[in-house]
């Protein structure tokens, strides 16, 4: 990689990180007078936990904005270089998971993962949607749906011969599993909250 390529990669990662680290769930719930979202449910700043406030519209808006920041990072960087787009997407994902302004304690990244995926490859996004919706409908466990979708996506991309995106989403899927380790424990012992549950 040339010096210019290294600088472009660092710039793409930094741009993506700054965009991805905007905590929309936290900002929106505070603006709506619902307090600190980190004090309820799972303590997560994502849409699933926002839904536990009972405000479906706010949860939907959080989901859309968390996805949008990943999509925008990829789209903007993609105007410069396709590889820069992948690095910007990864940066946005890391920013959502580990925002510096929240002590590196962010969300679990599923919406941002999906936003990045939609822009990088619609085929991968379709796989994600089918697996997530099917699992969520059958079990009402958002976490399980996300985990199974995170397994399916990189496998599908490798099968389709999309090696660079497949590697990116494999890394992101591993981080999804790391961020969901408590959910995995709760799923195993039967104490995981289902979609729409409050508190």
C-alpha positions in Angstrom: 0.0 0.0 0.0 1.4 3.4 -1.0 1.7 6.3 1.4 -1.3 8.0 -0.2 -3.2 4.7 0.2 -2.4 4.5 3.9 -3.5 8.1 4.4 -6.7 7.5 2.5 -7.4 4.4 4.6 -6.8 6.2 7.9 -9.0 9.1 6.7 -11.8 6.8 5.7 -11.6 5.0 9.1 -11.6 8.3 11.0 -14.5 9.7 9.0 -16.5 6.6 9.5 -15.7 6.4 13.2 -16.8 10.0 13.8 -20.1 9.5 11.9 -20.8 6.1 13.5 -20.1 7.3 17.1 -23.2 9.6 17.1 -25.4 8.0 19.7 -28.8 8.6 18.2 -30.7 6.4 20.6 -29.3 8.3 23.6 -29.8 11.7 22.1 -33.4 11.0 20.9 -34.6 9.5 24.2 -33.2 12.4 26.1 -34.8 14.9 23.8 -38.1 13.1 24.2 -37.8 13.4 28.0 -37.4 9.7 28.5 -34.2 10.1 30.5 -31.0 8.1 29.9 -31.7 5.0 27.8 -28.7 3.3 29.4 -30.6 3.1 32.7 -33.4 0.8 31.4 -33.6 -2.7 29.9 -30.3 -3.9 28.6 -28.7 -0.5 29.0 -28.0 -0.5 25.3 -28.3 2.7 23.2 -29.8 0.9 20.2 -33.3 0.7 18.8 -34.3 -2.5 20.6 -33.7 -1.0 23.9 -35.4 2.3 22.9 -38.4 0.1 22.0 -38.5 -0.9 25.7 -39.5 2.7 26.6 -42.8 1.9 24.8 -42.2 4.6 22.1 -42.3 2.7 18.8 -41.8 5.7 16.7 -38.7 6.7 18.5 -37.3 3.2 18.3 -38.0 3.2 14.5 -36.2 6.6 14.1 -33.2 5.3 16.1 -33.1 2.2 13.9 -33.2 4.3 10.7 -30.6 6.8 11.9 -28.2 4.2 13.2 -28.5 2.4 9.8 -28.2 5.7 7.9 -24.9 6.7 9.5 -23.3 3.4 8.3 -24.8 3.9 4.8 -23.6 7.5 4.5 -20.1 6.6 5.6 -19.9 4.0 2.8 -21.5 6.3 0.2 -19.3 9.3 0.8 -16.1 7.3 1.0 -17.1 5.3 -2.1 -17.0 8.5 -4.1 -13.2 8.4 -3.6 -12.4 4.7 -3.8 -14.3 1.3 -3.4 -11.8 0.1 -0.8 -12.1 3.4 1.1 -15.8 2.8 1.3 -15.3 -0.6 3.1 -12.8 1.0 5.6 -15.3 3.9 6.2 -18.0 1.4 6.8 -15.9 -0.5 9.3 -15.0 2.8 11.0 -18.7 3.6 11.3 -19.3 0.2 12.8 -16.5 0.6 15.3 -17.7 4.1 16.2 -21.2 2.8 17.0 -19.8 0.0 19.2 -17.1 2.0 20.9 -17.8 5.8 20.9 -15.1 7.8 22.6 -17.6 10.3 24.1 -19.5 7.5 26.0 -16.4 5.8 27.5 -16.2 3.4 24.5 -19.5 1.9 25.6 -21.9 2.0 22.6 -24.5 -0.1 20.9 -24.3 -3.6 19.5 -24.1 -2.5 15.9 -26.9 -4.4 14.2 -28.6 -1.4 12.6 -25.3 0.1 11.5 -24.2 -3.2 10.2 -27.3 -3.4 8.1 -26.9 0.2 6.8 -23.4 -0.6 5.6 -24.6 -3.9 4.1 -27.4 -2.3 2.1 -25.0 0.1 0.3 -22.2 -2.5 -0.2 -24.4 -5.3 -1.5 -28.1 -5.6 -1.8 -27.8 -9.4 -2.1 -26.2 -9.5 1.4 -28.9 -7.2 2.7 -31.6 -9.5 1.4 -30.0 -12.5 3.1 -29.8 -10.5 6.4 -33.4 -9.4 6.1 -34.7 -12.9 5.4 -32.8 -14.5 8.2 -33.5 -11.7 10.7 -37.2 -11.4 10.0 -37.7 -15.2 9.9 -36.0 -15.7 13.2 -37.6 -12.7 14.9 -41.1 -13.7 13.7 -40.6 -17.3 14.9 -38.9 -16.6 18.3 -39.4 -12.8 19.1 -35.8 -12.7 20.1 -34.1 -9.7 18.4 -30.7 -10.9 19.7 -31.0 -14.4 18.2 -32.2 -13.0 14.9 -29.2 -10.7 14.8 -26.7 -13.4 15.6 -28.1 -15.8 13.0 -28.1 -13.1 10.4 -24.5 -12.2 11.3 -23.6 -15.8 10.6 -25.5 -16.0 7.3 -24.2 -12.8 5.7 -20.4 -13.5 5.5 -21.1 -17.1 4.4 -23.4 -15.8 1.6 -20.9 -13.3 0.5 -18.1 -15.9 0.3 -20.4 -18.2 -1.7 -21.1 -15.3 -4.0 -17.4 -14.7 -4.5 -17.5 -11.2 -2.9 -14.3 -11.8 -0.9 -13.4 -8.3 0.2 -16.9 -7.5 1.6 -17.1 -11.0 3.0 -13.9 -10.4 5.1 -15.3 -7.1 6.2 -18.6 -8.5 7.4 -16.9 -11.6 8.9 -14.9 -9.2 11.2 -18.0 -7.2 11.9 -20.0 -10.3 12.7 -17.3 -11.4 15.2 -17.7 -8.1 16.9 -21.5 -8.5 16.9 -21.1 -11.8 18.7 -18.7 -10.2 21.2 -21.2 -7.4 21.9 -24.0 -9.9 22.3 -22.2 -12.2 24.8 -24.5 -11.3 27.6 -27.5 -11.9 25.3 -26.1 -15.3 24.4 -25.9 -16.2 28.1 -29.5 -15.0 28.7 -30.7 -17.0 25.6 -29.0 -20.1 27.0 -30.6 -19.7 30.4 -34.0 -18.6 29.1 -34.0 -15.0 30.6 -33.6 -13.0 27.4 -36.2 -10.3 26.8 -38.4 -10.7 23.8 -39.2 -8.0 21.2 -41.6 -5.4 22.6 -40.9 -6.3 26.3 -40.6 -3.2 28.6 -38.2 -2.6 31.4 
